[in-house]
Amino acid sequence: WFVVASSPLLLLCFSFDPSCEMDSTLRASLNFFFQTIPIKDFPPPPSGKCITLTSDATIMEAVQLLSSNNILAAPVINLDPSNPRKYLGIVDMIGIACFLLDKVYEEHHTLDSFHKHDVLSQTRLSAIKDESFWAPFMPLREEDSLLDAMLIMGKYGVHRVPVVSVEGYITNIITQSAVVHAIAKNLDQFQEVSALTLDALGLAHPVTCITVTIDDTLHTAIRAIRDNKVSAVPVLGFGQSLVGNVSARDLRQLILNPALFKLISHPVRQFLSSVSVVEREEMQPAISCRPKDSFGHVIRQLAISKIHRTYVCDGAGHLIRVISLTDVIDKFVTNPAEDFVDRLE
């Protein structure tokens, strides 16, 4: 889908060292390339339609709709005529899971009875005012470019960008996963980037990672996801080696499966060992890479596995850092000199 006639990237074929960093000429050409692609031409979601919720939907109805469509978030259409906003925002599994956990611990419900409590079946999305419940809603217009969407995703960490018509209706929802998948299918157009090593791109330098251990509670892991505004946390075992992760997709299973939800106060190790084969297939395992791997290898790995992050580990399996879809997209675009968010507004 990315094939564009007279692509400026194709004019940049030259000999290069994969251990070298990207230069300013290549960065400018990447920006120009994505700016030539109209956002209205980006392929629709796999289902062929944009999945939305209405503000009168209950929490359980939201979870069921997200699960049945195998997605983690959806825009919410406002049905209240007194509210001028067409959309309340985007609801996602992280916000739902943390909202429910707060109710459990604030109101002292027992975990055994929680699934029978009316907080799931009677609380409507329109009643939730807590801003931490909602994911960022940063729509673009149909006349904007793919560069605009990638800047929002790569520079500001927004996972999904709605595209709206002149009338204000959502015509597409572009996700980080869809963008990385499109890049992976067209890596031959990005050889100057994809051949670089993670080391060369600065994606293998040690950074402080938000982690939990196998002995921490599942509740601790979910809190870490919410409090640090990430979509997953790696789980470390003996000797600080990577043994798994807890992600937003796991949270969906927690809400739908009362047996798993009862493990909230138990160690993460028990949760990881308790999921069934079917549930494990629906969850996201931890995948890893090495500092000397090529960027293209990591992009293909993420696209094929449909996973939102990979963990850079050393030869002993010790965690060095996380590479998210945000990090991948960020390497393909450069923020303009002017403030991008102000320009969008």
C-alpha positions in Angstrom: 0.0 0.0 0.0 2.9 2.4 0.6 4.2 2.1 -3.0 4.3 5.7 -4.2 5.5 6.7 -7.6 8.9 8.6 -7.6 9.3 8.0 -3.9 12.0 10.3 -2.6 13.3 7.4 -0.5 14.2 5.5 -3.6 16.5 8.3 -4.6 18.6 7.7 -1.5 20.1 4.4 -2.4 23.8 4.5 -1.4 26.3 2.5 0.5 26.1 2.9 4.2 27.3 1.4 7.4 24.5 -0.3 9.4 26.3 0.7 12.6 25.9 4.4 11.7 23.1 6.7 12.8 20.5 8.3 10.5 21.6 11.6 9.0 19.5 14.8 8.6 19.1 14.2 4.8 17.5 10.8 5.4 15.3 12.2 8.2 14.0 15.0 5.9 13.3 12.5 3.1 11.3 10.3 5.4 9.2 13.2 6.5 8.6 14.2 2.9 7.7 10.7 1.9 5.0 10.3 4.6 3.7 13.8 4.0 2.9 12.8 0.4 0.5 10.1 1.6 -3.1 11.4 2.2 -4.5 10.1 5.5 -7.8 9.5 3.8 -6.2 6.8 1.6 -4.9 4.7 4.5 -6.5 1.3 4.6 -9.5 0.8 6.9 -9.4 -1.5 9.9 -9.3 -5.3 9.2 -13.0 -5.6 9.9 -13.7 -3.0 7.2 -15.5 -0.7 9.6 -14.8 1.6 12.5 -16.0 0.0 15.8 -17.5 2.6 18.1 -19.4 2.6 21.4 -22.3 4.9 22.5 -22.2 6.8 25.8 -25.2 4.8 27.1 -23.3 1.5 26.9 -22.4 -0.2 30.2 -18.9 -1.2 31.1 -19.6 -4.9 30.5 -21.1 -4.1 27.1 -17.9 -2.1 26.2 -15.7 -5.0 27.2 -17.8 -7.5 25.3 -17.8 -5.4 22.1 -14.0 -4.8 22.3 -13.4 -8.6 22.9 -15.8 -9.7 20.1 -13.9 -7.5 17.6 -10.5 -8.3 19.0 -9.6 -4.7 19.7 -8.4 -2.9 22.9 -10.1 0.5 22.5 -12.9 2.3 20.7 -14.3 5.9 20.4 -17.4 6.6 22.4 -20.2 8.6 20.6 -21.9 11.1 22.9 -25.7 10.7 23.0 -26.4 13.6 25.4 -27.8 16.5 23.5 -26.8 18.9 26.3 -23.2 18.1 25.7 -21.8 19.7 22.5 -19.0 17.2 22.1 -19.7 14.6 19.4 -17.4 12.1 21.0 -16.7 11.6 24.8 -13.3 10.2 24.0 -11.7 6.7 23.6 -12.3 4.0 26.1 -9.6 1.3 26.4 -9.0 -1.9 28.5 -6.4 -0.3 30.7 -8.9 2.4 31.8 -11.7 -0.1 32.3 -9.5 -2.5 34.4 -8.1 0.2 36.6 -11.6 1.7 37.1 -12.9 -1.6 38.3 -10.0 -2.2 40.6 -10.5 1.1 42.2 -14.1 0.1 42.9 -13.1 -3.2 44.3 -10.7 -1.7 46.8 -12.7 1.5 47.5 -15.9 -0.2 48.2 -14.4 -3.4 49.7 -16.2 -5.8 47.5 -15.1 -9.4 47.7 -13.4 -10.7 44.5 -15.8 -13.7 44.5 -18.9 -11.5 44.2 -17.4 -8.7 42.1 -18.6 -10.0 38.7 -22.2 -10.0 40.1 -21.9 -6.4 41.2 -23.8 -3.8 39.3 -20.7 -1.8 38.6 -20.1 -3.9 35.6 -23.7 -4.2 34.3 -25.2 -0.9 35.3 -22.4 1.7 35.1 -22.7 3.6 31.8 -19.7 5.1 30.1 -21.3 8.6 30.2 -21.2 8.4 34.0 -17.5 8.0 34.2 -15.9 11.5 34.7 -12.4 10.4 35.8 -10.0 11.6 33.1 -7.6 8.7 33.8 -10.3 6.3 32.5 -10.2 7.8 29.0 -7.4 7.3 26.4 -6.3 10.4 24.4 -8.7 11.5 21.6 -6.7 13.4 19.0 -8.6 13.3 15.7 -7.2 14.3 12.3 -9.0 15.6 9.3 -9.2 13.7 6.0 -7.1 16.3 4.3 -4.2 15.7 6.7 -1.3 13.4 5.8 0.1 10.2 7.2 3.0 12.2 8.6 0.6 14.0 10.9 -0.7 10.7 12.3 2.8 9.3 12.7 4.0 12.5 14.5 1.1 12.1 17.0 1.9 8.5 17.5 5.7 8.6 17.5 6.3 11.9 19.4 3.3 11.9 21.7 2.7 8.2 22.3 -0.9 8.2 21.1 -1.9 4.6 20.2 -4.8 5.3 17.8 -5.8 8.3 15.8 -9.4 8.8 14.5 -9.9 10.4 11.1 -12.9 12.6 10.9 -14.9 14.0 8.0 -15.9 17.7 7.6 -19.1 16.8 9.3 -17.2 15.4 12.3 -17.9 11.7 11.8 -15.2 9.1 12.2 -14.3 7.6 8.8 -11.2 5.6 9.9 -9.2 4.8 12.9 -5.4 4.5 12.3 -3.6 2.5 14.9 0.1 2.2 15.7 -0.1 -1.5 14.8 -1.5 -0.7 11.4 1.2 1.8 10.6 4.0 -0.6 11.7 2.4 -3.4 9.7 2.3 -1.2 6.6 6.0 -0.3 7.1 6.9 -4.0 7.5 5.2 -4.8 4.2 7.3 -2.1 2.5 10.7 -2.4 4.1 12.4 -2.5 0.7 11.5 1.2 0.5 13.2 1.9 3.8 16.5 0.0 3.5 18.6 2.9 4.8 16.6 2.7 8.0 15.8 -1.0 8.4 19.3 -2.1 7.9 20.6 -0.1 10.9 21.2 -1.9 14.1 19.3 -1.2 17.3 22.6 0.0 18.7 23.1 2.5 15.9 19.5 3.9 16.3 20.0 4.4 20.1 17.4 1.7 20.8 19.7 -0.6 22.7 21.0 1.9 25.2 20.1 1.0 28.8 17.1 2.9 30.2 15.2 2.6 33.4 12.3 0.2 32.8 9.0 -0.1 34.7 9.0 -3.7 35.8 7.4 -6.2 38.2 8.7 -9.4 39.5 7.0 -12.8 39.5 6.4 -12.3 43.3 4.6 -9.0 42.9 0.9 -9.1 42.9 -1.1 -8.9 39.7 -2.7 -5.8 41.2 0.7 -4.2 41.5 1.4 -4.9 37.8 -1.9 -3.3 36.7 -1.2 -0.3 38.9 2.2 0.0 37.3 0.6 0.0 33.8 -1.9 2.7 34.8 0.4 5.0 36.9 3.2 5.0 34.3 0.9 5.3 31.2 2.3 2.3 29.5 0.4 -0.6 27.8 2.4 -3.4 29.5 5.0 -4.2 32.1 7.7 -6.9 31.8 7.9 -9.6 34.4 11.3 -10.4 35.8 12.3 -13.7 37.4 15.4 -15.2 39.0 18.5 -13.1 38.3 16.4 -10.3 36.8 15.8 -12.3 33.6 12.7 -11.7 31.5 10.1 -14.3 31.9 6.9 -12.7 30.5 4.8 -9.6 30.6 1.4 -8.3 31.7 -0.4 -6.3 29.0 -3.6 -4.5 28.1 -4.8 -7.7 26.3 -4.4 -9.6 29.5 -6.6 -7.2 31.3 -9.5 -8.0 29.0 -9.2 -11.7 29.9 -9.2 -10.7 33.6 -12.5 -8.9 33.3 -14.2 -11.6 31.2 -12.9 -14.6 33.3 -14.0 -14.5 37.0 -11.5 -17.3 37.8 -8.6 -15.2 36.6 -9.9 -12.0 38.2 -9.7 -13.8 41.6 -5.9 -13.8 41.2 -5.7 -10.0 41.4 -4.2 -10.2 44.9 -1.9 -13.2 44.1 1.6 -13.2 42.7 2.1 -12.6 39.0 3.7 -16.1 38.7 0.4 -17.7 39.6 -1.5 -15.6 37.0 1.0 -16.6 34.3 0.8 -20.3 35.2 -3.0 -20.3 35.5 -4.1 -19.1 32.1 -5.5 -21.8 29.7 -4.1 -22.6 26.3 -6.9 -20.6 24.6 -6.4 -17.6 26.9 -2.7 -17.7 26.4 -3.2 -17.5 22.7 -5.3 -14.5 23.1 -2.8 -12.8 25.4 0.5 -11.3 24.3 3.6 -13.2 25.2 6.9 -11.4 25.7 9.2 -11.4 22.7 12.8 -10.2 22.8 15.7 -9.1 20.6 19.4 -8.2 20.9 21.3 -4.9 20.5 23.0 -6.0 17.3 19.7 -7.0 15.6 18.6 -4.9 12.7 15.8 -2.5 13.0 14.1 -4.3 10.1 14.2 -7.6 12.0 12.5 -6.0 14.9 9.8 -4.4 12.7 9.0 -7.7 11.0 9.0 -9.4 14.4 6.4 -7.0 15.8 4.3 -7.1 12.6 4.2 -10.9 12.4 3.5 -11.5 16.0 1.0 -8.6 16.2 2.6 -7.6 19.5 3.0 -4.0 20.6 6.5 -4.2 22.1 9.7 -6.2 22.2 12.3 -6.4 25.0 15.9 -5.8 24.3 18.0 -8.3 26.3 21.7 -9.0 26.7 23.2 -12.5 26.1 22.1 -13.6 29.6 18.5 -12.6 29.1 18.7 -9.6 31.3 16.4 -6.7 30.3 18.1 -3.6 28.8 15.1 -1.7 27.6 11.7 -1.8 25.9 11.0 -1.0 22.3 7.4 -0.1 21.8 5.4 0.7 18.6 5.8 4.3 19.6 9.6 4.0 19.5 9.5 2.3 16.1 7.3 5.0 14.5 9.3 7.7 16.2 12.4 6.7 14.2 10.6 7.3 10.9 9.5 10.9 11.5 11.0 14.1 12.7 9.1 16.7 14.6 8.8 20.0 12.7 10.5 23.1 14.1 7.1 24.6 15.0 5.1 23.1 17.8 3.1 20.3 16.2 0.3 20.1 18.6 -0.4 23.9 18.3 -0.5 23.6 14.5 -3.1 20.8 14.7 -5.3 22.8 17.0 
